[in-house]
């Protein structure tokens, strides 16, 4: 299924290919808990930025591997490059305009990231 998504003001628009039944992570780390991000990690090839590259700003912290991108107009973070999967992209399901047939939200213990991140590794690998 191809999902369309955007930031709040619509300056940044994207599409992502993913199953119609999604399993996503709800992370309790310091940044995700404050932003309410629901994680859909996909291979980079499944994601297309349709417009707004010039409207994106990037925030990094700690190791600098995660690249938190947000719209400089409205401040919404519709997707980013995750530390757990720097070869993929992590889409905020709450920014999708097309809704999945079903959505399963799984808690992820990001407060203890080092002990749990390996469980996310396969999410950015292309499925066969």
Buried (B, 14 or more C-beta within 10 A) or exposed (E): EEBEBBBEBBBBBBBBEBEEEBBBBBBEBEBBEEBEBBBBBBBBEBBEBEEBEEBBEEEEEEEEEBBBBBBBBBEBBBBBBBBBBEEBBBBBBBBBEEEBEEBEEEEBBBEEBEEBBEEBEEBBEEEE
